[in-house]
């Protein structure tokens, strides 16, 4: 089987809520929620946090060391595409699951469905589709990831100029120029379509408070179920 690595992009220098990834969310750091959720997925062989140095993100590196979580760091700043390729090379990833560190209610089963679909026919890019050609991860939902091959990202990196703003969004070139890549679109899971939950992505302090309530409620439901 090809080696699949889930890469969580995380940094301390968030524009609207600096340091949010290490803020306490219902008893543990936001980033730890995301790591734990991603690790619940069966298909990825490893989970890696990718961060940048120079904006205080050394704290992420240290926290990952304490947690025993693989971590890759560089000084590419806003060029997150280069960071993903560096992490993919360092951890020998053929397939990459891209995860955002501000999505603490990510659904592990939906990650597995993406990876299984991608591997079935070796698509360059696989994602849930919210609207034609628009991946769910580009909207502030907080429940989705996306899958790509390292080879496709390498091709995209060669196509783009060093100052291309799409580098910050890693996979944007793949679906924006879909005629160059083999893209597989999955319908958003029925449970999400029938009863869309509130956004679980965190960008502001208000978002943080709302999602904290959602996490607490999910914990209460789990306790009640047991």
C-alpha positions as CSV (number, residue, x, y, z in Angstrom):
1,X,0.0,0.0,0.0
2,X,1.2,3.5,-0.7
3,X,2.3,5.5,2.3
4,X,-0.4,8.0,3.4
5,X,0.5,10.8,5.8
6,X,-2.0,13.3,7.3
7,X,-0.4,16.7,7.5
8,X,-1.9,19.2,9.9
9,X,-1.0,22.8,9.0
10,X,-0.6,24.9,12.2
11,X,1.0,28.2,13.1
12,X,0.8,30.7,16.0
13,X,0.6,33.8,13.8
14,X,-3.1,33.7,12.9
15,X,-4.3,37.1,11.7
16,X,-7.6,37.3,13.7
17,X,-6.8,35.1,16.7
18,X,-3.1,34.8,17.2
19,X,-2.0,31.7,19.1
20,X,-5.4,30.0,18.7
21,X,-4.0,26.5,18.0
22,X,-2.6,26.2,21.5
23,X,-5.5,27.9,23.3
24,X,-7.4,25.7,25.8
25,X,-10.6,24.3,24.2
26,X,-12.8,22.4,26.6
27,X,-9.9,21.0,28.6
28,X,-7.1,20.6,26.0
29,X,-5.4,22.7,23.3
30,X,-7.2,23.2,20.1
31,X,-4.3,21.5,18.1
32,X,-4.5,18.5,20.4
33,X,-8.2,18.0,19.5
34,X,-7.3,18.1,15.8
35,X,-4.4,15.6,16.3
36,X,-6.6,13.2,18.3
37,X,-9.4,13.4,15.7
38,X,-7.1,12.8,12.8
39,X,-5.4,9.9,14.6
40,X,-8.8,8.2,14.9
41,X,-8.9,7.8,11.1
42,X,-7.7,4.4,10.0
43,X,-6.3,5.1,6.6
44,X,-3.4,7.5,7.3
45,X,-0.1,5.7,8.3
46,X,1.1,8.7,10.3
47,X,0.0,12.1,11.5
48,X,2.4,15.0,11.2
49,X,2.1,18.7,12.2
50,X,3.7,21.1,9.8
51,X,4.5,24.6,11.1
52,X,6.8,27.6,10.4
53,X,9.5,29.1,12.5
54,X,9.8,32.8,13.3
55,X,6.3,33.7,14.4
56,X,6.3,32.1,17.8
57,X,5.4,28.7,16.3
58,X,8.5,27.2,18.1
59,X,5.9,26.6,20.8
60,X,4.1,24.2,18.5
61,X,7.3,22.3,17.9
62,X,7.9,22.0,21.6
63,X,4.3,20.9,22.4
64,X,4.5,18.2,19.7
65,X,7.7,17.0,21.2
66,X,6.0,16.6,24.5
67,X,3.0,14.9,23.0
68,X,5.2,12.5,21.0
69,X,3.7,13.8,17.7
70,X,5.8,14.1,14.6
71,X,6.5,17.7,13.6
72,X,8.0,19.4,10.6
73,X,9.1,23.0,10.6
74,X,10.7,25.4,8.2
75,X,11.0,29.1,7.5
76,X,9.0,29.4,4.3
77,X,6.5,31.7,6.0
78,X,3.3,32.1,3.9
79,X,4.4,29.4,1.3
80,X,2.5,26.5,2.9
81,X,2.8,24.5,-0.3
82,X,6.6,24.3,0.1
83,X,6.1,23.4,3.7
84,X,3.8,20.5,2.8
85,X,6.2,19.2,0.2
86,X,9.0,19.4,2.8
87,X,7.0,17.5,5.3
88,X,6.0,14.9,2.6
89,X,9.6,14.4,1.7
90,X,10.7,14.2,5.4
91,X,8.1,11.6,6.2
92,X,8.1,9.7,2.9
93,X,4.5,10.4,2.0
94,X,3.1,9.4,-1.4
95,X,-0.4,10.4,-0.5
96,X,-1.2,13.5,1.7
97,X,-4.3,14.2,3.7
98,X,-4.4,18.0,4.3
99,X,-5.9,19.0,7.6
100,X,-6.4,22.5,9.1
101,X,-5.5,23.0,12.7
102,X,-8.6,25.0,13.5
103,X,-11.0,22.2,12.8
104,X,-11.5,20.4,16.2
105,X,-14.6,18.5,15.1
106,X,-13.1,17.0,12.0
107,X,-14.8,13.6,11.2
108,X,-12.3,10.7,11.0
109,X,-14.7,8.5,9.0
110,X,-14.9,11.1,6.3
111,X,-11.1,11.2,6.1
112,X,-11.0,7.5,5.5
113,X,-13.7,7.7,2.8
114,X,-11.6,10.3,1.0
115,X,-8.4,8.2,1.2
116,X,-10.2,5.1,0.0
117,X,-11.7,6.9,-3.0
118,X,-8.3,8.5,-3.9
119,X,-6.5,5.2,-3.7
120,X,-9.1,3.3,-5.7
121,X,-8.1,5.0,-9.0
122,X,-5.1,7.0,-8.0
123,X,-6.6,10.4,-8.4
124,X,-4.4,13.5,-8.1
125,X,-6.9,15.3,-5.9
126,X,-9.9,14.0,-3.9
127,X,-12.3,16.2,-1.9
128,X,-15.9,16.6,-0.8
129,X,-17.7,19.0,-3.1
130,X,-19.9,21.7,-1.6
131,X,-20.7,23.2,-5.0
132,X,-19.4,22.3,-8.5
133,X,-15.6,22.3,-8.4
134,X,-15.5,23.9,-4.9
135,X,-14.0,21.7,-2.2
136,X,-15.7,21.7,1.2
137,X,-12.4,22.5,3.0
138,X,-12.4,26.0,1.4
139,X,-15.5,26.9,3.3
140,X,-15.6,27.5,7.1
141,X,-17.3,24.3,8.0
142,X,-14.6,22.6,10.1
143,X,-15.5,19.0,9.3
144,X,-13.6,18.2,6.2
145,X,-10.1,17.4,4.9
146,X,-8.8,16.7,1.4
147,X,-6.4,14.3,-0.2
148,X,-3.7,14.7,-2.8
149,X,-0.6,13.0,-4.1
150,X,2.8,14.3,-3.5
151,X,3.5,14.0,-7.2
152,X,0.6,16.3,-8.0
153,X,1.7,18.9,-5.5
154,X,5.2,18.8,-7.0
155,X,3.8,19.4,-10.5
156,X,1.7,22.3,-9.1
157,X,4.7,23.8,-7.4
158,X,6.6,23.8,-10.7
159,X,3.7,25.5,-12.4
160,X,3.5,28.4,-10.0
161,X,5.6,31.5,-9.7
162,X,7.3,32.0,-6.3
163,X,4.9,34.8,-5.4
164,X,1.7,33.0,-6.5
165,X,-0.8,33.5,-3.7
166,X,-2.3,30.0,-4.2
167,X,0.8,28.6,-2.5
168,X,-0.6,29.7,0.8
169,X,-3.6,27.4,0.2
170,X,-1.6,24.4,-0.8
171,X,-4.0,22.6,-3.2
172,X,-5.7,25.6,-4.8
173,X,-3.9,25.1,-8.1
174,X,-5.2,21.5,-8.4
175,X,-8.9,22.3,-8.4
176,X,-8.5,25.8,-10.0
177,X,-6.8,24.2,-13.0
178,X,-8.7,20.9,-12.8
179,X,-8.1,20.1,-16.5
180,X,-4.4,19.5,-15.7
181,X,-5.1,17.1,-12.8
182,X,-7.3,14.1,-12.2
183,X,-9.8,15.3,-9.6
184,X,-12.3,13.1,-7.8
185,X,-15.3,14.8,-6.2
186,X,-17.3,13.0,-3.5
187,X,-20.8,14.2,-2.5
188,X,-20.9,15.7,0.9
189,X,-22.0,13.0,3.4
190,X,-25.8,12.6,3.7
191,X,-25.8,13.4,7.4
192,X,-24.2,16.8,6.6
193,X,-26.6,17.5,3.7
194,X,-29.8,16.7,5.6
195,X,-29.0,18.5,8.8
196,X,-26.0,20.9,8.3
197,X,-24.4,21.6,11.8
198,X,-23.1,25.0,12.7
199,X,-19.6,26.0,11.5
200,X,-16.9,24.2,13.5
201,X,-14.0,26.2,12.0
202,X,-12.3,28.7,14.3
203,X,-11.2,32.1,12.9
204,X,-12.2,34.6,15.6
205,X,-12.7,34.7,19.4
206,X,-16.5,34.4,18.8
207,X,-15.9,31.3,16.7
208,X,-13.8,29.9,19.5
209,X,-16.5,30.3,22.1
210,X,-19.1,28.8,19.8
211,X,-17.0,25.8,19.0
212,X,-16.1,25.3,22.6
213,X,-19.8,24.9,23.4
214,X,-20.1,22.4,20.6
215,X,-17.2,20.3,21.8
216,X,-18.6,20.3,25.4
217,X,-22.0,19.2,24.0
218,X,-20.4,16.4,22.0
219,X,-18.6,15.2,25.2
220,X,-21.9,15.3,27.1
221,X,-23.7,13.3,24.4
222,X,-20.9,10.7,24.5
223,X,-21.1,10.3,28.2
224,X,-24.9,10.0,28.0
225,X,-24.6,7.3,25.3
226,X,-22.4,5.2,27.6
